[in-house]
Amino acid sequence: MNGKERISRILRHQPVDRIGLYEHFWGDTYQQWHADGYLAENESMEDHFGFDMQECWAFNLVADLDFQRKVVAETEDTITYLDGNGAVLRRHKFNITTPEHIDFNVKEREAWERDVKPALLSLCCRG
């Protein structure tokens, strides 16, 4: 059974030969393992470990697709910015990490109705 068959059967609650395999690694991990020679050039983690699924970021999860990030603050190591969801996020400049959520413009229903809902509805009308 190959990975596609296995995951398809798992999602349909059908018997499989083994549990489906998948793991997520930070980009820094991939870069370090490649530099240390643990991975061949252009070798994917999925191929190296025999995962049944590959990670794919096919969606932009931002409410306002036209919004340009606005830098709020910057230090030697971090950058803090406002994103298209109205979130103020801080990221490290030299490592790939989960951003730290500092603040949100949308804190109540009225702000969501005013700032987010129109942006999401405009996506339905794009060609």
KOLMITOR-511547 format. One record per residue (C-alpha): x, y, z. Coordinates in steps of 0.05 Angstrom, whole numbers, padded with zeros to 5 digits, always signed. Example, Ala and Ser with C-alpha at 12.3 -4.5 7.8 and 13.67 -1.06 7.14 Angstrom:
KOLMITOR-511547
+00246-00090+00156;+00273-00021+00143;
//
This chain:
KOLMITOR-511547
+00000+00000+00000;+00029+00068-00019;+00021+00132+00021;-00036+00160-00021;-00076+00095-00015;-00061+00091+00060;-00083+00162+00076;-00144+00157+00031;-00166+00093+00068;-00152+00124+00136;-00196+00184+00118;-00252+00136+00096;-00245+00096+00161;-00222+00034+00123;-00169-00017+00145;-00097-00001+00129;-00031-00039+00136;-00002+00011+00186;-00013+00080+00214;+00000+00138+00166;+00066+00174+00176;+00075+00249+00176;+00116+00300+00214;+00130+00374+00208;+00200+00402+00214;+00221+00474+00220;+00259+00502+00161;+00319+00512+00206;+00321+00437+00220;+00321+00421+00146;+00377+00471+00133;+00419+00445+00191;+00410+00372+00173;+00428+00387+00101;+00490+00426+00123;+00510+00368+00169;+00503+00318+00112;+00443+00280+00141;+00402+00296+00079;+00426+00291+00007;+00421+00353-00038;+00348+00369-00053;+00325+00308-00012;+00258+00321+00022;+00242+00301+00093;+00183+00262+00065;+00228+00219+00021;+00282+00212+00074;+00234+00186+00127;+00183+00152+00082;+00125+00196+00103;+00056+00183+00073;+00039+00256+00065;+00075+00319+00044;+00064+00388+00073;+00033+00437+00024;+00016+00509+00040;-00033+00523-00017;-00075+00574+00019;-00063+00645+00041;-00096+00648+00109;-00102+00724+00111;-00169+00760+00111;-00145+00820+00071;-00104+00793+00013;-00086+00863-00011;-00059+00885+00057;+00015+00901+00059;+00051+00885+00125;+00064+00947+00166;+00126+00946+00210;+00109+00968+00281;+00177+00959+00313;+00244+00928+00298;+00304+00908+00339;+00370+00875+00321;+00338+00805+00329;+00263+00815+00317;+00212+00850+00274;+00142+00867+00298;+00088+00879+00246;+00014+00886+00233;-00013+00832+00185;-00074+00826+00141;-00114+00794+00197;-00105+00854+00242;-00055+00817+00286;+00008+00848+00313;+00062+00794+00309;+00135+00790+00329;+00183+00745+00291;+00256+00728+00300;+00299+00751+00241;+00350+00695+00244;+00308+00633+00260;+00244+00604+00233;+00195+00604+00291;+00122+00611+00307;+00107+00686+00312;+00092+00715+00380;+00022+00745+00381;+00028+00813+00413;-00040+00845+00400;-00102+00842+00357;-00142+00897+00323;-00204+00853+00325;-00224+00842+00397;-00300+00844+00392;-00355+00827+00343;-00364+00899+00318;-00291+00903+00296;-00298+00836+00260;-00361+00860+00224;-00326+00925+00205;-00255+00902+00188;-00254+00828+00172;-00322+00807+00144;-00321+00856+00085;-00251+00831+00066;-00273+00759+00068;-00337+00773+00028;-00296+00809-00025;-00258+00744-00036;-00322+00711-00060;-00328+00762-00116;-00257+00758-00143;-00250+00726-00212;
//
